[in-house]
């Protein structure tokens, strides 16, 4: 796990200085504190900050082939690199290291940019072909590793993090105002755009080829749900599921440094730990976090049970409201875009704890998107079934539920009431989507008149709407799983996991997101994933003899963080000061009176914590990335 950066100039006499690449590396030092490398060629500069995991002594980057005509900077892990290495040795390639990075160089010599199709793992890399003057940027299938770039008619600048791109004085810091509404609609930023004009994300499962000043983005992988399952019975599917899971965990354990397990107290991370325990004779360590607040479920007893069951050396810690408040500015700095993801702060602290013992953590991230683990899937699927049974009742039912909510003020009722008389593709833009107009709650309009009039709602939801065309003929459940795997997973959950663990120089691996496991899950019939009211049906059934029953059957907690209580009490004054500050209001997005009503409504009912947290992070982001406010890192 590392940080990469670089620049390629398109003009005839373009040059890239060592000092520029050094400045870019300085911003991502936390991603790779063990080593640093720079490669310069006319018009080109590549930079690499290394976290040493495999081949500790000879894995220095940038790395080249034998004659120095192909160079690479690489972030991630290729889990099938030993198999690929044997294939390349048989082809006559000569290796000078034992790294997975060098495998990509020689595989490119064989296959060109299409070499990414052979890679099994998590990765983001930049590869320079001196002979053809071609730059290739590539990102793994699911988006586990981030890669950003800024493309102009003069140059392309790229990096693992946005702040490294901003280290180039040629890059301007200009807001993309239309993306503000996208963030406030989804509570994260789906799609390839960012809040900074001209800085984009390379989409998961894509690579970018730059030659002669022209760039072309190509897709090399997508998740297919139409492929029929090859298994005649659910018992056969269970056996294949367990085989793939065991294989993936074993591959994800490859490292020349200690490996630990991040435990949430749920089925997924416990399953990962169980396979780790079977596949090593070394001491296993595990880590979890809890909170000094009785208002949320404590994951630690279940995590401790998992650790005791599989004999791991377990460590946990407690986070307080003070820890949350202290880290909030650094949360915004490391995330680089506003994201309503309070559990990210817990991820930061638990990885900070783990860093005292290990460099690599395995987690259970991704199981819910692959096998349908969210309550949201069950609720919407049944809602759609009821709408098919009683179509004539939709309008009257919607009116009745809305009237009920005006009395109850229930967030659950408020969420589903508007969906009764709406078609599925028109509302399922995000599992976290929140209506930001509030008129039904007596709060009036949040946006200022000018900002509201500048918004194109079709553009706001465009990244997600386009995805529906790929799965419009699939089942409702598979449509939801596809949309979330392409948006919510990479643009919220995985960016959180990467940025928070790398802030502590820890590599997080996610064996449940191995692409072969994802392809297997996608090909299963929907009823294998959501059966009646049972979520993750085949997953739990297959693991029933492995995971303790109390963990298998516990209600999903989802790494709960008591931020709702903290925002209303411990951080109440801070929230009010930030959101009603003159600087905040003068940005022109919001009406001050409505913001104050929103804060007051949240104080009284606690119904708008996500909205409050999102607005706070949005303003802190403006201050850091546009206004130039400094954040103290330690």
C-alpha positions as CSV (number, residue, x, y, z in Angstrom):
1,X,0.0,0.0,0.0
2,X,1.4,3.3,-1.0
3,X,0.8,6.7,-2.5
4,X,1.5,7.6,-6.1
5,X,1.6,10.9,-8.0
6,X,2.9,12.3,-11.2
7,X,2.6,14.7,-14.1
8,X,2.9,14.4,-17.9
9,X,3.2,17.6,-19.9
10,X,1.9,17.7,-23.5
11,X,3.8,20.7,-24.9
12,X,6.9,20.2,-26.9
13,X,9.4,21.6,-24.4
14,X,7.4,20.6,-21.3
15,X,9.4,19.7,-18.2
16,X,8.5,18.4,-14.7
17,X,10.8,19.3,-11.8
18,X,11.9,17.1,-9.0
19,X,10.8,19.7,-6.5
20,X,7.2,19.5,-7.9
21,X,7.0,15.7,-7.5
22,X,8.6,16.1,-4.1
23,X,6.0,18.6,-3.0
24,X,3.2,16.3,-4.2
25,X,4.8,13.4,-2.3
26,X,4.9,15.5,0.9
27,X,1.1,15.7,0.9
28,X,0.7,12.0,0.9
29,X,3.6,10.9,3.1
30,X,1.2,9.2,5.5
31,X,0.4,6.7,2.7
32,X,4.0,5.6,2.5
33,X,6.4,6.5,5.2
34,X,8.9,3.7,4.6
35,X,10.5,4.9,1.3
36,X,10.3,7.5,-1.4
37,X,11.2,7.5,-5.1
38,X,11.1,9.8,-8.1
39,X,11.6,9.2,-11.8
40,X,12.0,12.0,-14.2
41,X,12.1,12.0,-18.0
42,X,11.5,14.8,-20.5
43,X,8.0,16.1,-19.8
44,X,7.3,13.4,-17.2
45,X,7.6,12.9,-13.5
46,X,6.5,9.9,-11.4
47,X,6.5,9.9,-7.6
48,X,6.0,7.0,-5.1
49,X,5.7,7.0,-1.3
50,X,6.0,3.4,-0.1
51,X,4.5,1.4,2.7
52,X,6.6,-1.8,2.6
53,X,4.4,-5.0,2.7
54,X,6.0,-7.4,0.2
55,X,9.7,-7.8,-0.7
56,X,10.8,-5.3,2.0
57,X,14.4,-5.0,0.7
58,X,14.1,-4.7,-3.1
59,X,10.7,-3.2,-3.7
60,X,11.7,0.4,-4.3
61,X,9.6,2.4,-6.8
62,X,9.4,3.8,-9.4
63,X,10.3,0.5,-11.0
64,X,11.2,-0.4,-14.5
65,X,11.7,-3.3,-16.9
66,X,15.2,-4.4,-17.9
67,X,16.0,-1.7,-20.4
68,X,14.3,1.2,-18.6
69,X,11.6,1.7,-21.3
70,X,8.6,0.9,-19.1
71,X,8.2,2.6,-15.7
72,X,5.5,2.2,-13.0
73,X,4.3,3.6,-9.7
74,X,1.8,1.3,-8.0
75,X,-0.5,1.4,-5.0
76,X,-2.2,-1.8,-3.8
77,X,-1.7,-5.5,-3.8
78,X,-2.0,-8.1,-6.6
79,X,-3.0,-11.4,-5.0
80,X,-2.4,-13.6,-8.0
81,X,1.1,-12.2,-8.7
82,X,2.9,-15.4,-8.1
83,X,0.8,-17.2,-10.7
84,X,1.4,-14.4,-13.1
85,X,5.1,-14.3,-12.4
86,X,5.4,-18.0,-13.3
87,X,3.6,-17.3,-16.6
88,X,5.9,-14.5,-17.4
89,X,9.1,-16.4,-16.5
90,X,7.9,-19.1,-18.9
91,X,7.7,-16.4,-21.5
92,X,11.3,-15.4,-20.9
93,X,10.9,-12.3,-18.8
94,X,13.7,-11.5,-16.3
95,X,12.8,-10.3,-12.8
96,X,15.0,-8.3,-10.5
97,X,12.6,-8.2,-7.5
98,X,10.0,-10.5,-5.8
99,X,7.3,-7.8,-5.9
100,X,3.9,-7.9,-7.3
101,X,4.6,-4.5,-8.9
102,X,7.2,-5.8,-11.3
103,X,4.7,-8.4,-12.5
104,X,2.5,-5.6,-13.9
105,X,5.5,-4.2,-15.8
106,X,6.2,-7.4,-17.6
107,X,2.5,-8.3,-18.1
108,X,2.1,-4.9,-19.8
109,X,5.0,-5.8,-22.2
110,X,3.0,-8.9,-23.1
111,X,-0.5,-7.6,-23.2
112,X,-0.5,-3.8,-23.2
113,X,-3.1,-1.9,-21.2
114,X,-5.4,-4.9,-21.3
115,X,-3.0,-6.5,-18.7
116,X,-5.4,-5.1,-16.0
117,X,-7.9,-7.8,-17.0
118,X,-5.4,-10.5,-15.6
119,X,-4.9,-8.8,-12.2
120,X,-6.7,-10.0,-9.1
121,X,-6.5,-7.6,-6.3
122,X,-6.8,-3.9,-5.3
123,X,-4.7,-1.4,-7.3
124,X,-4.2,2.0,-8.7
125,X,-1.1,2.5,-10.9
126,X,0.5,4.8,-13.4
127,X,2.6,3.2,-16.1
128,X,4.8,5.0,-18.6
129,X,5.8,3.4,-21.9
130,X,8.8,5.3,-23.2
131,X,8.8,3.6,-26.6
132,X,5.3,4.7,-27.5
133,X,5.2,7.8,-25.3
134,X,2.0,6.4,-23.7
135,X,0.8,6.9,-20.1
136,X,-1.6,4.4,-18.6
137,X,-3.6,5.0,-15.5
138,X,-5.6,2.1,-14.1
139,X,-7.9,1.4,-11.1
140,X,-9.1,-1.9,-9.7
141,X,-12.5,-3.3,-10.5
142,X,-14.4,-2.2,-7.5
143,X,-12.6,1.0,-6.6
144,X,-10.8,-0.2,-3.4
145,X,-7.8,2.1,-4.2
146,X,-8.4,5.7,-5.2
147,X,-7.0,7.5,-8.2
148,X,-7.6,11.2,-9.1
149,X,-6.5,13.2,-12.1
150,X,-6.7,16.6,-13.7
151,X,-6.6,16.8,-17.5
152,X,-6.0,20.0,-19.5
153,X,-4.8,20.8,-22.9
154,X,-1.3,21.3,-21.4
155,X,-0.8,18.4,-19.0
156,X,-2.3,15.6,-17.0
157,X,-1.6,15.5,-13.2
158,X,-2.6,12.5,-11.1
159,X,-2.3,11.1,-7.6
160,X,-3.8,8.8,-5.0
161,X,-5.2,11.9,-3.2
162,X,-6.6,15.2,-4.4
163,X,-4.3,17.2,-2.1
164,X,-1.2,15.9,-4.1
165,X,-2.7,17.3,-7.3
166,X,-3.4,20.6,-5.6
167,X,0.4,20.8,-4.8
168,X,0.9,21.7,-8.4
169,X,0.7,25.5,-8.7
170,X,-0.7,25.1,-12.2
171,X,-3.9,23.5,-10.8
172,X,-6.5,26.1,-9.8
173,X,-8.9,25.5,-6.8
174,X,-12.3,26.2,-8.4
175,X,-15.5,24.9,-7.0
176,X,-17.9,22.9,-9.1
177,X,-21.1,24.3,-7.6
178,X,-23.4,21.8,-9.3
179,X,-21.7,19.0,-7.4
180,X,-22.7,20.7,-4.1
181,X,-26.3,19.7,-4.8
182,X,-25.1,16.2,-5.7
183,X,-23.4,15.8,-2.4
184,X,-26.4,17.2,-0.5
185,X,-28.7,14.7,-2.4
186,X,-26.6,11.6,-1.8
187,X,-24.6,12.7,1.3
188,X,-21.5,11.6,-0.7
189,X,-20.4,12.3,-4.3
190,X,-21.1,9.5,-6.7
191,X,-19.7,9.5,-10.2
192,X,-16.4,10.6,-11.6
193,X,-16.6,14.3,-10.7
194,X,-15.4,16.0,-7.5
195,X,-16.3,19.3,-5.9
196,X,-13.2,20.8,-7.5
197,X,-13.6,21.8,-11.1
198,X,-11.4,19.8,-13.4
199,X,-10.3,17.2,-10.9
200,X,-11.9,13.8,-11.5
201,X,-11.9,10.2,-10.2
202,X,-10.9,7.4,-12.5
203,X,-13.9,5.1,-12.3
204,X,-13.6,1.6,-10.9
205,X,-13.0,-1.0,-13.5
206,X,-11.5,1.5,-15.9
207,X,-8.2,2.6,-17.3
208,X,-7.1,5.8,-19.0
209,X,-4.7,5.9,-21.9
210,X,-2.9,9.2,-22.7
211,X,-0.9,9.6,-25.9
212,X,0.0,12.6,-28.0
213,X,-2.0,14.9,-25.6
214,X,-5.2,12.9,-26.1
215,X,-6.8,10.8,-23.4
216,X,-9.3,7.9,-23.7
217,X,-11.0,6.2,-20.8
218,X,-11.8,2.5,-21.3
219,X,-13.9,0.2,-19.2
220,X,-12.5,-3.3,-18.7
221,X,-14.8,-4.8,-16.1
222,X,-18.4,-4.6,-15.0
223,X,-20.6,-6.7,-12.7
224,X,-23.0,-9.0,-14.6
225,X,-26.2,-10.2,-13.1
226,X,-27.7,-11.8,-16.2
227,X,-25.2,-14.7,-16.3
228,X,-27.1,-17.7,-15.0
229,X,-25.8,-19.6,-12.0
230,X,-24.1,-22.9,-12.8
231,X,-25.2,-24.5,-9.6
232,X,-28.3,-26.8,-9.7
233,X,-29.0,-26.5,-6.0
234,X,-28.5,-24.0,-3.1
235,X,-26.3,-26.7,-1.4
236,X,-23.9,-26.7,-4.4
237,X,-23.9,-22.9,-4.3
238,X,-23.0,-22.9,-0.6
239,X,-20.1,-25.1,-1.2
240,X,-18.7,-22.9,-3.9
241,X,-19.3,-19.8,-1.8
242,X,-17.2,-21.3,1.0
243,X,-14.5,-22.4,-1.4
244,X,-14.2,-18.9,-2.9
245,X,-14.2,-17.2,0.5
246,X,-11.5,-19.5,1.8
247,X,-9.4,-18.9,-1.4
248,X,-9.9,-15.1,-1.2
249,X,-8.9,-14.9,2.5
250,X,-5.8,-17.0,1.9
251,X,-4.7,-14.7,-1.0
252,X,-5.3,-11.6,1.1
253,X,-3.0,-12.9,3.8
254,X,0.0,-12.7,1.6
255,X,2.5,-10.3,3.2
256,X,6.0,-10.1,4.6
257,X,4.7,-8.2,7.7
258,X,2.2,-9.0,10.5
259,X,-1.5,-9.1,9.5
260,X,-4.5,-8.4,11.8
261,X,-8.3,-8.5,11.5
262,X,-10.6,-5.6,12.0
263,X,-13.7,-6.9,13.9
264,X,-17.1,-5.2,13.9
265,X,-18.9,-7.9,15.9
266,X,-20.8,-8.9,12.7
267,X,-21.0,-12.0,10.5
268,X,-18.7,-10.7,7.8
269,X,-15.6,-9.8,9.8
270,X,-16.1,-12.9,12.0
271,X,-16.1,-15.1,8.9
272,X,-12.9,-13.5,7.7
273,X,-11.3,-14.1,11.1
274,X,-12.4,-17.8,11.1
275,X,-10.6,-18.4,7.8
276,X,-7.5,-16.5,8.9
277,X,-7.3,-18.7,12.0
278,X,-7.3,-21.8,9.8
279,X,-4.6,-20.6,7.5
280,X,-1.8,-19.5,9.8
281,X,0.2,-20.9,12.6
282,X,1.2,-17.4,13.7
283,X,-0.5,-15.4,16.4
284,X,-3.5,-13.5,15.1
285,X,-4.4,-10.1,16.4
286,X,-7.8,-8.4,16.1
287,X,-9.1,-4.9,16.8
288,X,-12.4,-3.2,17.5
289,X,-13.8,0.1,18.9
290,X,-16.6,1.1,21.2
291,X,-18.0,4.4,22.5
292,X,-18.4,6.2,25.8
293,X,-22.1,6.6,25.2
294,X,-24.9,4.2,26.2
295,X,-27.2,5.4,23.4
296,X,-25.7,3.0,20.7
297,X,-25.1,-0.7,20.6
298,X,-21.7,-1.8,21.9
299,X,-20.0,-4.0,19.3
300,X,-17.2,-5.0,21.6
301,X,-18.8,-8.0,23.4
302,X,-19.5,-9.6,20.0
303,X,-16.1,-8.8,18.7
304,X,-14.6,-10.3,21.9
305,X,-16.7,-13.4,21.4
306,X,-15.4,-13.8,17.9
307,X,-11.8,-13.3,19.1
308,X,-12.2,-15.9,21.8
309,X,-13.8,-18.4,19.4
310,X,-10.9,-18.2,17.0
311,X,-8.1,-17.5,19.5
312,X,-6.9,-14.1,18.4
313,X,-5.1,-11.6,20.6
314,X,-7.8,-9.0,20.9
315,X,-7.4,-5.2,21.4
316,X,-10.2,-2.7,21.7
317,X,-10.6,1.0,22.6
318,X,-13.2,3.6,23.5
319,X,-13.9,6.8,21.6
320,X,-15.4,9.8,23.4
321,X,-17.3,12.9,22.1
322,X,-14.0,14.8,22.7
323,X,-12.1,12.4,20.4
324,X,-14.8,12.9,17.7
325,X,-14.7,16.7,18.0
326,X,-10.9,16.8,18.0
327,X,-10.5,14.7,14.9
328,X,-13.3,16.3,12.9
329,X,-11.1,18.8,11.0
330,X,-8.6,16.1,10.2
331,X,-11.4,13.9,9.1
332,X,-12.3,16.5,6.4
333,X,-8.7,16.9,5.5
334,X,-8.0,13.2,4.9
335,X,-11.4,12.5,3.2
336,X,-10.8,15.4,0.8
337,X,-14.4,15.6,-0.1
338,X,-17.4,16.0,2.2
339,X,-18.9,12.6,3.0
340,X,-21.5,11.9,5.7
341,X,-19.7,8.9,7.1
342,X,-19.2,9.4,10.9
343,X,-18.1,5.7,11.3
344,X,-15.0,6.9,9.4
345,X,-13.8,8.6,12.5
346,X,-14.1,5.2,14.4
347,X,-12.1,3.6,11.5
348,X,-9.4,6.2,12.0
349,X,-9.0,5.5,15.7
350,X,-9.1,1.7,15.5
351,X,-6.5,1.7,12.7
352,X,-4.4,4.0,14.8
353,X,-4.6,1.4,17.6
354,X,-3.8,-1.4,15.2
355,X,-0.7,0.4,13.8
356,X,1.0,-0.3,17.1
357,X,1.0,-4.0,16.2
358,X,0.5,-4.6,12.4
359,X,0.8,-2.9,9.0
360,X,-2.0,-4.9,7.4
361,X,-5.7,-5.3,8.4
362,X,-8.3,-7.5,6.9
363,X,-12.0,-6.4,7.2
364,X,-15.4,-7.7,6.2
365,X,-16.3,-4.7,4.1
366,X,-18.4,-5.5,1.0
367,X,-20.5,-8.5,2.2
368,X,-23.7,-6.5,2.4
369,X,-23.5,-5.2,-1.1
370,X,-22.7,-8.6,-2.5
371,X,-25.2,-10.7,-0.7
372,X,-28.0,-8.1,0.2
373,X,-27.3,-7.3,3.9
374,X,-29.0,-3.9,4.4
375,X,-32.5,-3.5,5.8
376,X,-33.1,-1.0,3.0
377,X,-33.1,-3.9,0.4
378,X,-35.8,-5.8,2.2
379,X,-38.0,-2.7,2.8
380,X,-37.9,-1.5,-0.8
381,X,-38.3,-4.9,-2.3
382,X,-41.5,-5.5,-0.3
383,X,-42.7,-2.0,-1.0
384,X,-42.3,-2.6,-4.7
385,X,-44.1,-6.0,-4.4
386,X,-47.1,-4.3,-2.6
387,X,-47.3,-1.6,-5.3
388,X,-47.6,-4.3,-7.9
389,X,-50.4,-6.0,-6.0
390,X,-52.4,-2.9,-5.3
391,X,-51.5,-0.3,-7.9
392,X,-54.8,1.5,-7.6
393,X,-54.1,2.2,-3.9
394,X,-50.8,3.9,-4.4
395,X,-52.0,7.5,-4.4
396,X,-54.4,7.2,-1.5
397,X,-51.8,5.2,0.5
398,X,-49.2,7.9,-0.1
399,X,-51.6,10.6,1.1
400,X,-52.5,8.6,4.2
401,X,-48.9,7.8,5.1
402,X,-47.9,11.5,4.6
403,X,-50.7,12.6,6.9
404,X,-49.6,10.0,9.5
405,X,-46.0,11.3,9.3
406,X,-47.2,14.9,9.9
407,X,-48.3,13.7,13.3
408,X,-45.6,11.1,14.1
409,X,-42.5,12.9,12.7
410,X,-41.0,9.5,12.0
411,X,-37.9,9.4,9.9
412,X,-38.7,5.9,8.7
413,X,-42.2,6.9,7.6
414,X,-40.9,10.1,6.1
415,X,-38.4,8.0,4.1
416,X,-40.9,5.7,2.5
417,X,-44.1,7.7,2.2
418,X,-43.0,9.6,-1.0
419,X,-42.0,6.3,-2.6
420,X,-45.4,4.8,-2.7
421,X,-46.6,6.6,-5.8
422,X,-43.1,6.9,-7.5
423,X,-41.6,4.3,-9.9
424,X,-38.5,2.5,-8.6
425,X,-35.9,4.0,-11.0
426,X,-37.1,7.5,-10.2
427,X,-36.3,7.3,-6.5
428,X,-33.6,4.7,-5.9
429,X,-30.7,6.9,-6.7
430,X,-29.0,6.1,-3.5
431,X,-29.6,4.0,-0.4
432,X,-28.7,7.2,1.6
433,X,-30.6,9.7,-0.5
434,X,-32.3,12.3,1.6
435,X,-34.9,14.9,0.4
436,X,-33.2,18.2,1.0
437,X,-36.2,20.4,0.5
438,X,-37.9,20.0,3.9
439,X,-41.1,21.6,2.8
440,X,-43.1,18.7,4.2
441,X,-41.5,19.2,7.6
442,X,-42.4,22.8,8.0
443,X,-38.8,23.9,7.5
444,X,-39.3,25.7,4.2
445,X,-36.5,25.7,1.6
446,X,-33.0,25.2,2.7
447,X,-31.4,26.5,-0.5
448,X,-31.2,30.2,-1.3
449,X,-33.3,31.3,-4.3
450,X,-30.3,31.9,-6.5
451,X,-28.7,28.6,-5.7
452,X,-32.0,26.7,-6.1
453,X,-32.6,28.2,-9.5
454,X,-29.0,27.3,-10.7
455,X,-29.6,23.6,-10.0
456,X,-30.3,21.1,-12.7
457,X,-31.7,18.1,-10.8
458,X,-31.3,15.8,-13.9
459,X,-27.6,16.6,-13.8
460,X,-27.4,16.0,-10.0
461,X,-28.6,12.4,-10.3
462,X,-27.0,11.7,-13.8
463,X,-24.2,9.4,-12.6
464,X,-26.7,7.0,-10.9
465,X,-29.4,7.3,-13.5
466,X,-27.0,6.2,-16.2
467,X,-26.3,3.0,-14.3
468,X,-29.9,1.9,-14.4
469,X,-29.7,1.4,-18.2
470,X,-27.2,-1.4,-17.6
471,X,-29.6,-3.4,-15.3
472,X,-33.1,-2.2,-16.2
473,X,-34.2,-5.7,-17.1
474,X,-32.8,-7.3,-13.8
475,X,-34.8,-7.9,-10.7
476,X,-35.4,-5.0,-8.3
477,X,-33.0,-6.5,-5.8
478,X,-30.2,-6.9,-8.3
479,X,-30.7,-3.4,-9.6
480,X,-30.2,-2.1,-6.0
481,X,-27.1,-4.3,-5.5
482,X,-25.6,-3.1,-8.8
483,X,-26.2,0.6,-8.1
484,X,-24.8,0.4,-4.6
485,X,-21.7,-1.6,-5.8
486,X,-21.0,1.1,-8.4
487,X,-21.7,4.1,-6.3
488,X,-22.2,3.8,-2.5
489,X,-19.5,1.2,-2.2
490,X,-16.6,3.0,-4.0
491,X,-17.5,6.6,-3.4
492,X,-18.4,6.3,0.3
493,X,-17.5,3.1,2.1
494,X,-14.2,2.3,0.3
495,X,-12.9,5.9,0.1
496,X,-13.6,6.1,3.9
497,X,-11.7,2.8,4.5
498,X,-8.8,3.8,2.4
499,X,-8.4,7.4,3.6
500,X,-8.8,6.6,7.3
501,X,-6.5,3.6,7.4
502,X,-3.8,5.2,5.2
503,X,-3.9,8.3,7.5
504,X,-2.3,5.9,10.0
505,X,-0.1,4.1,7.4
506,X,-2.1,0.9,7.6
507,X,-3.1,-1.2,4.6
508,X,-6.7,-2.4,4.7
509,X,-7.6,-5.5,2.7
510,X,-11.2,-6.5,1.8
511,X,-11.3,-10.2,0.8
512,X,-15.1,-10.1,0.4
513,X,-14.6,-7.8,-2.5
514,X,-12.5,-10.2,-4.5
515,X,-14.0,-9.9,-8.0
516,X,-14.5,-13.6,-8.4
517,X,-16.6,-13.7,-5.2
518,X,-18.6,-10.7,-6.4
519,X,-19.2,-12.3,-9.8
520,X,-20.4,-15.5,-8.1
521,X,-22.8,-13.5,-5.9
522,X,-24.2,-11.5,-8.8
523,X,-25.0,-14.7,-10.7
524,X,-27.0,-16.2,-7.9
525,X,-30.8,-16.1,-8.0
526,X,-32.2,-13.1,-6.0
527,X,-34.0,-15.4,-3.6
528,X,-30.6,-16.9,-2.6
529,X,-29.6,-13.4,-1.3
530,X,-32.9,-12.1,0.1
531,X,-35.3,-14.9,1.0
532,X,-38.6,-13.7,2.4
533,X,-37.5,-11.4,5.2
534,X,-34.1,-13.0,5.6
535,X,-31.2,-10.9,4.4
536,X,-27.9,-12.5,3.2
537,X,-29.7,-15.8,3.1
538,X,-27.1,-18.0,1.5
539,X,-24.3,-16.2,3.2
540,X,-25.7,-16.9,6.7
541,X,-26.7,-20.4,5.7
542,X,-23.3,-21.3,4.5
543,X,-21.6,-19.9,7.5
544,X,-24.0,-21.3,10.1
545,X,-21.5,-24.0,11.2
546,X,-18.6,-21.6,11.4
547,X,-19.9,-18.3,13.0
548,X,-21.2,-18.3,16.6
549,X,-25.0,-18.4,16.6
550,X,-25.3,-15.2,18.7
551,X,-23.3,-13.3,16.0
552,X,-25.1,-15.0,13.1
553,X,-28.5,-14.0,14.3
554,X,-27.9,-10.6,15.9
555,X,-29.6,-7.6,14.5
556,X,-27.4,-5.6,12.1
557,X,-25.7,-2.7,13.9
558,X,-23.6,-1.2,11.1
559,X,-20.7,0.1,13.1
560,X,-22.9,2.5,15.1
561,X,-21.4,5.9,16.2
562,X,-23.3,8.1,18.7
563,X,-22.8,11.2,16.6
564,X,-26.4,12.1,16.7
565,X,-26.2,12.6,20.5
566,X,-22.8,14.3,20.2
567,X,-24.1,16.8,17.6
568,X,-27.0,17.7,19.8
569,X,-25.2,18.0,23.1
570,X,-21.4,17.9,23.1
571,X,-20.9,19.7,19.8
572,X,-24.1,21.8,19.9
573,X,-22.4,25.2,20.1
574,X,-19.7,24.2,17.6
575,X,-22.4,23.1,15.1
576,X,-24.4,26.4,15.5
577,X,-21.3,28.5,15.2
578,X,-20.1,26.8,12.0
579,X,-23.5,26.7,10.2
580,X,-24.7,30.2,11.1
581,X,-21.3,31.9,10.6
582,X,-21.4,34.8,8.3
583,X,-18.8,33.2,6.0
584,X,-20.9,30.1,5.7
585,X,-24.1,32.0,4.8
586,X,-22.3,34.3,2.4
587,X,-21.3,31.3,0.2
588,X,-24.8,31.7,-1.1
589,X,-26.1,28.2,-0.8
590,X,-28.5,28.4,2.1
591,X,-31.0,30.6,3.8
592,X,-29.9,31.4,7.3
593,X,-33.4,31.2,8.8
594,X,-33.9,27.7,7.4
595,X,-30.5,26.6,8.7
596,X,-31.4,27.8,12.1
597,X,-34.8,26.0,11.9
598,X,-32.9,22.8,10.9
599,X,-30.6,23.0,13.8
600,X,-33.5,23.6,16.2
601,X,-35.5,20.8,14.8
602,X,-32.6,18.5,15.2
603,X,-32.1,19.6,18.8
604,X,-35.8,18.9,19.5
605,X,-36.3,15.6,17.6
606,X,-32.8,14.4,16.6
607,X,-34.2,13.7,13.1
608,X,-31.7,15.6,11.0
609,X,-28.3,14.4,12.2
610,X,-27.1,13.3,8.8
611,X,-28.1,16.6,7.3
612,X,-26.4,18.6,10.1
613,X,-23.2,16.5,9.9
614,X,-23.2,16.9,6.0
615,X,-23.5,20.7,6.2
616,X,-20.8,20.9,8.8
617,X,-18.3,18.8,6.8
618,X,-19.2,20.8,3.6
619,X,-18.4,24.1,5.3
620,X,-15.1,22.7,6.8
621,X,-14.2,21.4,3.4
622,X,-14.7,24.9,1.9
623,X,-12.5,26.4,4.6
624,X,-9.6,23.9,4.1
625,X,-9.6,23.3,0.3
626,X,-10.9,26.7,-1.0
627,X,-10.1,29.2,1.7
628,X,-6.7,27.7,2.6
629,X,-7.3,27.2,6.3
630,X,-4.6,25.0,7.9
631,X,-5.3,21.8,9.7
632,X,-2.9,20.5,12.4
633,X,-1.8,16.9,11.7
634,X,-0.2,14.7,14.3
